[in-house]
Amino acid sequence: MCGIAGIVGGDCRTLVDPTHVRKMCAAIVYRGPDDEGIYTNGSVGLGMRRLSVIDVAGGQQPICNEDRTVWVVFNGEIYNFQLLRNELEQLGHIFHTHSDTEVIVHAYEQFGSECVKRLRGMFAFALYDFRRNKLLLARDRFGKKPLHYALKGGVLYFGSEIKSLFAVAPDLATIDQEALSQFFYYGYVPDPFTAFRTVRKLPPAHYLEFEGNSVRLREYWDLPQFCSTTLPEERCLEEMEATLESAVRMRLLSEVPLGGLLSGGVDSSTVVAMMARLSGRPVKTFTIGFKHADFDEAVHARSVAERFNTDHHELLVEADLWGTLEELTGILDEPFADSSVIPTYHVARMARKYVTVALSGDGGDELFAGYDSYLVHYRRRHLDLLPSSVAPAYHRLVYPHLPARMRSRKLAYNFVLNARDRFVNSKAVLQSYDEELSILSPEFLQSVSGSEPAADIARNYYDHAPAKDVVSRMQYTDIKTYLTGDVLTKVDRMSMACSLEIRSPLLDHVFAEQAVSLPLHLKIRNGNGKYLLRRLAEKLDVPARALNRPKQGFSLPLTHWMRSELRSEITAILLEARTLQRGYFRRSAVEKLLREHHVGDRDHSAGLWQLLVFELWHRNYLERPSRTAGVTVGEMQV
């Protein structure tokens, strides 16, 4: 696990200074504290920071082929590298290390850019081919590992994190108002956009070729047709168990201490149960809890730990989170409003004291229809029987006359929408469906008008999903947006901030293909999601207490904290002149949110948190000289 960065010129006249590449790597040193590797040759500069996990002694990067014409820097793990190595050796390739990184070099020699299709794992890599004068950037199928790039004056900059690019090209850091509009809608900036106008994320399951000043993006994989299998239930269960066992076994390979993150829910408990089956010693497990009982999952995690006799560790998180929030908003390159970033950071930091690698249960909700929202929208699917002409007429003639303070106003707005628009509209937090009630200022809304609405990103995935039913289309949309842009971004940034590698066996692409192919009745049954995954967990002897409890999610007790411990601080920040003078929000709307939340009229914790982290990102990332990139607000042209 590493952080990578580099500079490549579109023609041979560009000369890359190795100190620039080293500066890019220094910006993300926490991603790889064990080692640094730099290679420059004319117009090519590749760099990496290494967190040593496999071939600790001999896996230093960059790594090249036999005649030194192909070089690579790599972030991630290739779990089938031994099989690929055996195949490539039989084809005549000669290896000099035992690392998975070197497999990429020889796979590229043998299969070209399509070699990415042969890789099973999580990865982001940059490979330069001197014979063709071509740079290849590639990212894994679900986007577990990040990769950003920008093209400026015929030179392509790339890095695991955006701050690497700003370390040597601060003029790239111009705020993109359209991207901020997307943040206000989703709570994160979805791929391929970033908060900065000229910087892009390489989308998951894509590779980029840069050759002769030309950039080409190609998608190399997508999920198969949902609900396509016709196998009987017991056969599906057997195959799912075998595939998950294989996925977990692959992810137990490590030359450094390894453990599991345990929330006490179905997903992480199933992974830990499989780890216990395959491990010859007690699995190290880690969980966090809260004093607020509605959000405390520690007791459930403890029951799973006891069942499998794990070496269990717990941490109680208090409401005193200002120091952590200040630090994280200074690290994150973009505004990010998922409050579970805080507990994720704390559990990663605790786990890093004992292990270097940890397995997690990420992906279970998206693959097995575990989110409550799927069940809600599934129950409302009969509303699609309404004529398509009803919604426009209703929103034009009826809805504007409903009382502005009506509690069910949003429900009334959504009631006549079709399934897609009800689902997509539910994603909005600050970017209101009703501009009259919007917290965003008219000036900001005007600055982004005339462009495609942020909601069109989710609508496009929904419309083009390889699925027929409503729930499967929602799953596909979330996998392409929320899973990548929120869940996996959070896990990568928080774990890497602690120099911890997280592996997600449920997101093994072979297992995922199998999961989405299950018919809907094997995902949703009796009003609950994850039906077959729960059956597998039962088979692995996961305690019923962990399987039958209501879903809590890995989040903070914000509603309570914002009405008590955090109330005065949040109010002071959100109503401070420097916050309101930025021009993004209407003061009256901010005051209304605070007032209604504090007196208990409504729960505005999600919206208030989004406002808070956006303002702190401005202060701690944009306005301070960065501790890693040395970029100031003046240079960022905010």
N, C-alpha and C positions, 0 to 999 in steps of 0.2 A: 504494500500500500504506500502510495507516494503522492507527491504533488509534482506536476510537470509544467513546463513553460518553454517558450522559445520564440525565435524571430527567423523568418525566412523571406528573402528577397525574391521578387519575381524574375530577376535576371542576374547574371553573374557579376554585374558592376557593383551590386550592393555588397558591402563588407560589414559583417556582424562583429561587433566588439564583444569579446567574452565577458567583460565586466558588466555589460548590459544584461546578459543572460543570467549572470550570477545575482544581479540585483533583483531580477524577476523571481528567482528562486528564494531569495532572502525574504521576500514578501510573504511567503507561505511556508516558512521553515517549520511551523508546528505540524504541517501535514507529513513531514518526514524528518524527524530530528536525528536520525541515526547516521545519515550520509548525504553527500552532495556529489552530483556528477554533471560535468559540463563538457560539451563537444561543440567546437566551432570550426568551420571550414568555408572560407569565402562568404557566400551569401546565406549560409546555413548556421543557425545556432540552436542547439537543443540542450535543455537543462532539466534536472529533476532533484527533488528532495526525497530521501528514502526512509520509509519505516520498514525495517527488516523483518520479514516473516518467513519467507521460503528462500532456501539457499543463502542463509545469512552471511556465510563466509565468502561466497563467490558470485553473488548476484548483482554486483554493482552495475549501474547504468551510467550513460548510454551503452547499449550493446549493439554490436555490428555483426555482419555475416563474414564469411571466410576471406573475401577479397576487399572488405571494408568499403563496399559501395552502397550498402543499405544499413542505416542506423535507426535506432528506435529508443524513445523514452516512454514509459508505461506506468499507469496508475491503476491498480486493481489486482485481481486474481483470475487466472485461467485455470479452472478446476479440472479440465480434461487434458492438461498439457502433457501428461505422461503418455497418454494414448496417441496424441498428435506427434509427440517426439518420436515414438516408436515407428509410426508411419513414415515420418520424414527421414529418419535414419535409413529405413529400408529403401527410400528413394535416392539415397546417396548424400544427404546433407550431414555435415559434420558439426557437432556441438562442442562448445568449450566450457559451458557452465551447466549447472543443474537447475537453473531458474526457469520459471514459466515465461519470463520476458523473452528469452532467446527463441522460444517456439514461434513467437510472432514474426520475427525476422525471417525464419526459414519458411514459415507458412506463406508469407508474402512472396518470397522468391518462387514458391511452387504454384500458388493459386492466384497471385496478384491481389488487387484490392478486395476481391471477393473472399479473401481468406477470413474476413470477419464472420462469415457465415459458419465457419468451422469452430469458432471459439465459444466455449460454454463457461460463462462466468460474468464478472463485473469488470468493466474496463473502460479506460479512456487512454488512447495512445497517439503519439505523433511519430510517424516514420518518414524518413527521407531517403529517396532512391536517386543516387547520383548518376546512374546510367540514363535515367529518363528526366532528370532534373524536376522531380515531382515530390510534393509533400502530401502525405496521406494522414488525415485526422479521422479517428473513429471513436464511437461511443457505444456502450452496451445497449441491449435491447430495451431495457426499462429506464435507462438513465440513472443508474445507481451512482455512477461516477461522473462528475461534471467536466465540461470542456467548453471554454469560451474562446472566441476569436474576433479579430477586427482587421480589416484591410485598409491600409492608409498609404497612399503614394506608392503603390506597387509593392508594399511590404506587408506581409501577414504576421500578426502577433497572435499568440495563443497561450492559454494558461488554464490550470485547474480552477483558479479563482480570478475574478476580474481585477483585483488589486495587483496582480502580477503585471497585467498590461499597463496599468496606470503608473507602475513603478518606473517605466522607461518612456511611456507615451502619455503624459497627463492630459494632453489636448484631446485625447479620445473621450474624456470624461465629461461629456455634455449631456445634461439631463434630457430624457425623452418624455415629454408630457403624455404622449399616447400610452407609453408603458406604465406611467403612474396611474392613468385611468384604469388600466387593467388591474393594477394592484388594488385600487379602491373597489373594484368589482370582486376579485377573487381572494384578496388577502395575500397574494404573491404575484410575481410577474411570470406568466406562463411562457414556456418555450415556444418559439426560438428567441423571444424578445428578452431584453434586459432593461434596467432602468436608464441605460445610457444609449444614445442615439446610434452610435456607430459600432457598438459591441453586440455580438449575438451569441446565443448558446447554440452549440451543435445539438440538434434534436436527438433524442434516443433512437436507436436502431438506424442511424444514418452514418455515412462516412463522407468526408469532404476531400476533394482532390484540388490542390493548388499547383497550377502548371502554367508557366508563361503569362503571369498576371491574371489568369482566369481561375475563378472559383466555381467548382461544380459540386452540388450536393446530391446524394443518392440514398434512398431508403433501401435497406437490405433485408428487412424482416418486418412482419406485422403479425398480430394475433390471428389465428385461424377462425373459421366460422364458429360462432357461439352455438351451444346446444346441438351439436352435430352428431354426437355419439348415440348409437342405438343399443349399446351393450346393457345387459341387466345390471341392477344395482350392486349385487354382490361382486360381480366381475369388475365394475368400476372401482369399488372399494379396494379390492385386491391390487389392482394396477396402481391406484393412487398411493397405497401404502408402499409398494415396491419402489415407485419413482421418488417418493419423499425420502425413503431410506437411502437411496442412491445419492440424492441431492445433499442430504445432511452428511453422509459419509465423506463426500468430496470436500465439504467445508470444514471437516475436522482436521484436515491436513495442515500442520503448522509446526514450525520449529521453536515457537515461543508459546507462553501460557495462553490458554483459551478457555472461554466460559460462555454463558448465555444470559441475555437480558430477559427477565421474567416479570410480566405484569400480573399474571394470574388469570388472564383471559384465555380464550380458546386457542388463538394463534401461537402465542409464545409458549403456552403450556404444551401444545402438541410438539413444537420443535424441541423443547427441553426433554420431553418424554422420549423422543427418538434419539436425542443425544445420549440419554442415560442408557438406552438399549445398546448403543454402539460403543460406549466408552467403558474402558476397563477400570476406571477410578471415578469417584464422585465428581459430578459436574459442578463447576463453580457457577453460581447464579446470583443475579443482582436485581434489586428492586428498590423503589422509593415509595414513600407514603406521605400522607398529609394528616394533620390533626382533624381536619374537616372530614367527617365520616363519609359523606356522599362521594368524595373523590379519593378515598383511601383504598387502594387495591392491595396493600401490603398483606392483609390478612388472607386474601385469596392466593396470592403468590406463595405465602408461607405454607399453605396446605399442599400446594403442588411440590414445593421444595421438600417437605416432609415425606410425601409419597415416594419421591424418587431419591431420597437420601442425599440431596445435593449439599455442597458446601456453600451455604446461603448467606448473603450479606444484604442488609437493609439500611436505608438512609431516610430520615424524616426531614422533609423540606418545609421550611417556615415561610411566613409571608414577607420576611425581610429579604426581598429580591432585588433591591435597587442596584446594588453593586454588580450583580450578575447581569441585569438588564442593560446597564451602562456598558459593560464589557462586550456583551453580545451584539448590541446595536452598533458598536464600533468595529466589530469583526465582519459582520454580514455586509456584503457588497450592495445588497438591495434591501428595500423595506420588506419585512416578512412578519405577518400578523398571526401566525399560528402560535398560540400561547404555550403549547406543549413543547416548544423549543426550550423552555426553562427546565422542566423535568428531564427532558432528553439530555440536556447538557449535564445536569447533576448526576444522572445515572451513569453516563459515560465517564465522567470524571471519577466517580467512585470505582467503577469497574477497572479503570486504567491503573489503579493502585495495585491490582492483583493480576491482571491479564493484559495482553496486547491485542487479542482478537476476541470478539464476542458474536454469537449468533443471535438473530432477532426473529420476530414473527411478522415482520412487515409484509404486506401484500394480501393477507388473508381476507380482509374485508372487501377489497376490490375483486378478487378472484371468485369468492364464494358468496357474494351478495350479502355481506354482513352488516352494512350500514342501515340504520333505522330508516333513513330517507328513502331507500329502495322500497321498503315495505309500504311506506306512506304513499309514494307515487304509484306503486303497484295497485294498492287498494282504490286509488282514484282514477284508474285507467278507464273506467266506464264513462267518465266525463267526456272522453273523446268522441262519444256518440253525438255530442252537440254539433250542429252545423258550423262550418268554419266561419261563416259570416256573423256568428253571434258575438264573438270577442270584440271585433272592431266597433260594432254598434254599441255594445255594452260599455266599453271603455270611453266612448265618445259621448253617449247620452245619459248613462246612469252613474257610472263611477265618479265623475267629477262632483256630483251632488251629494255624495256620502260625507258625513261629518269628518273633518280633518283629524279629530282626536279619537275616532272610532277604533277600538282595540283590534278588531278583526279586519281592518282596512286592507292589509296585505293579502289576507286570505280571500277577501272579496275581489281583489284585483286578479289573483291567480285562478279563481274558481272557473272561469270560462276559457282559460288558455288550454291549448292542446298539451299532451304529455311532455313533449320536448320543451316547450317554453315554460311550463310549470317547473320542470326540473332545472333548467338553466337559470331561471329567475331566482330559484332558491339559493343559488350560489352567491348572489349579491349581498354585500354587507353595507358598505357605505355608498356605493354607486346605486342610488335608489331607483326603483322602478317608477317612482312618482317624482318628477323633477321639482314639483312644488314643495315636497317634503325633504328634498335632498339636503344633506349636510354640506355638500360641496358648493362652493361659491359659483355664482353665475359666470364670473370671469374665467374660472378654470373650465367650467363646462363648455363655454364658448371657444376656448383655446383648443379643445379636442373635438369640436363638432365638425361634421362633414366627413369624418373618417369612419371606418367600419366600427360598430360598437364592440366593446370588449366581449359582450355575450356571444358574438358571432364565432369566436374561437371554439367555444363549447358546442354551439349549434352545429358547426361544420363536422366535428367528430361524431356527434349524435347521428346526423343525417347519413354519414358514410360508414357507420359501424357495420362490421360483418355479422349482423344480427338482425332478427326479425321482431323479437318481443321488446317491450318497453324496458324491462329490468336489464337485459343484456346490453341494450344501447347505452343505458346509464353507466353500467360497469365499464364498457369500452371508453366512454367519454372520461370517466374518472381516472382510468388507467393512463390515458393520454395527457391528462391535465393535472388533476389533483395529486395523483400518486407521484408523478415526476416532479411537478413544480413545488409541491408542498412537502409531502411525507419524506421522499428520498432526499430532497434538498436539506431538510431539517436533520435527518439522520447523518448525512455526509458531513455537513458543516459542524455540527455539535460533536460528533465523534472525532473528527479530524482536529478540532480545536483542542481536544484532549489527547491527540496522538493515539487514538484507538481505532482499530479496524472493525467494522461491522459487516457481517455476512448475512444474507437473507435467503435461506433455502426455499421458502415458499415462492420466491421470485426467480427460482431456477426456470429458465424458459421452457424446458421440456415439461416440468411439472405444471407450469402455468398454462401451456397449450392443452394439457390434459384437463386441467380444472375448468377452463372456459368452455370446453367442448361438452361438459356435463349438461344434461337437460335441466330445465329450470326447476322441476320438482325434486331434483337432488341438491338444489341449492336452497330453495325456500320451501318450507313445509310447516304446517300448523302455526303460521304467523311468525316464524323465525327463519333467519338466514343461516348459512353455513351448515346445512343439514348433514351432508356427507363428511365434511371436515369434523363435525362433532362426533359422528360415528367412528371415524378414524381415531379421534382422541380417546373415546371410550375404549376402543380396542387396545390402545396403548396404556390404558389404566389411569388416565387423567382423572382426578377426583371430580365427582358430580358437582361439587360446590363451585368449581371453576367453569363448568360447562353450562350450568343452568341459571346463572345469575344474570341480571340485566346488564347490557353493555354500558360501560362507563367511559371508555376512551382515556387516552393518556394526556390529561389536561389539568389545569390549575383550577382551584375554587375561586374563580375571578369574581363571580357575582357577589359572594360573601366578602371577599377582600376589598372590593371596590366600594362597599358600603360601610367598611369598618377600617381595617388597618391602613389601606392605601388611599382612602378617600381624599384626604387633604392634599397629599402630594400630587395625585392625578389632576385634581381640580386646579391646583396652582399651575401646573405645566400647561394644561390645555387652554387655560384662559390667560396665560401670560402674553404680553404684547408681542414678543418675538415670534410666538407660535401663530398668532392670528394675522400678523402682518405679512406672512408669506403669501397669503391670498388664496389658499386652497379651500378654506372652510368659512362658513357663515357663523359669526359669533353667536347669533341668536339660536342657531341650531345646536351648537355645542352646549350652550347653557341649558337648552331644553333637554338634551340627552342626559346631562349630568343631573338635572333636577328630577326628572322622571325616574332615573335609576336610583338615586339616593333615597327617595321617599318610598320606593318599592312599587310604583305604578307599573313600571315595565322593566324588563331585564335588557339593558343596553351594554352588557359587559363586553360582548364581541366587538361592537362598534367603537366603544371607548378604548378598548385595547388597541384596535387598529389605528385610531388617532394617535394614541400614545407612542406606539413603536415607530410610526411614521415620523413624528416630531423628534424622537430620540435618535433615529437614524440620521436625520438632518443635522442634529447637533454633534453626534459622536462620530459619524463617518464623513459627512461632507464638510463640516465647519472646523473640525480639528485637524491639524497636521497629522496624517495617519501614522500610526506607530509602525506600519509595515511598508506603506507605499510612498510616504512623503508628499501626498497630494493635498493642497489647500483648497478652500472654497473658491478662491479667486481663479485658480487654475481650472476648476471644474465648471466654471461658467454657469452657475446655478441662477 
